[in-house]
């Protein structure tokens, strides 16, 4: 998947694309991200060692 395609998918609300982009940006800092959706709520959890 190309970065442009991934960005377009994230803009459309694809949670996997959002997670991929956030993890790619934050991984060098030792941070990982998880996303969950429940009802109309998006929860983003970031973890660092």
C-alpha positions in Angstrom: 0.0 0.0 0.0 1.4 3.4 -0.9 1.6 6.3 1.6 -0.8 8.4 -0.5 -3.3 5.5 -0.7 -2.9 5.0 3.0 -3.5 8.7 3.7 -6.6 8.7 1.5 -8.0 5.7 3.4 -7.3 7.4 6.7 -9.1 10.5 5.6 -12.1 8.3 4.8 -12.1 6.9 8.3 -10.3 3.6 7.8 -9.1 2.8 11.3 -6.4 0.4 10.1 -5.0 3.1 7.9 -5.1 5.6 10.8 -3.3 3.1 13.1 -0.6 2.4 10.4 0.1 6.1 9.9 0.2 6.9 13.6 2.4 4.0 14.4 4.8 4.8 11.5 5.2 8.4 12.9 5.5 7.4 16.6 7.4 4.2 16.4 10.9 5.9 16.3 10.0 7.4 19.6 9.0 4.1 21.2 5.3 4.7 21.1 2.7 2.3 19.8 -0.9 3.2 19.1 -4.1 1.1 19.2 -7.6 2.3 18.1 -11.0 1.0 19.0 -14.4 2.0 18.0 -17.5 1.6 20.2 -20.8 3.1 19.2 -19.9 6.6 17.8 -16.7 6.9 19.8 -13.1 6.5 18.6 -10.6 5.7 21.3 -6.9 6.1 20.6 -4.5 4.5 23.1 -0.8 5.2 23.0 1.7 3.2 24.9 5.4 3.8 25.5 8.0 1.8 27.4 
